Amino acid sequence: METRAYVAEGTKVSSVSEMREKCSPTDCLARMILGEAGNQPQNEMIAVAYTANNRLQFPDKFGSDIKSVVLQGDGGQFNGIKSAVALNPTSHSAWSTCLNVAKTFTSKTNQIGHCLWFNTTSTYNANLKANGGKYKFAGTTTALEVVSEVNLAMPIRFSLLKATIFNLHPLFKQLIFQKGAAD
């Protein structure tokens, strides 16, 4: 087994490619959490971490390890990974919290179940409005029917979508979409 030396967690990098080369999986996850939910409560940061972790169930679609999931498509799956704050995380006051979440989230309750995506409420609602009450992922032509929504004690809402455009796993007939309550 190869042992790899990584830069110190939070070391400034210039791109996702450099992050892929130099940063540990935990560091990359913490940077993604910071870029996506650095201004949110810790429970939402944990939910974002579980969203990435849940994608490990589908390695052919998302990647086989947390680092490849987080960095898939040079950050196309989690746009926050490309943000200035993710490239230079120690400049942000939430960095230590995000790093701690990345290191410990699996010891916390997974309140999002099998959720694979998240979005802000305003973006989610605008998408539904534009697509006749269905959700349409960018770059696709098929809008997905929202089957149900669930509100938890924290400000994150979940929706079940009928998945007809993804061929993931025969037992996973519906994909879960998480939406945040605030921008």
Salt bridges, closest charged atoms under 4 A:
GLU9 OE1 - LYS103 NZ 3.20
GLU18 OE2 - LYS22 NZ 2.85
ASP27 OD1 - ARG31 NE 2.96
ASP74 OD1 - ARG20 NH1 2.82
GLU145 OE1 - LYS162 NZ 3.63
GLU149 OE2 - LYS179 NZ 3.87
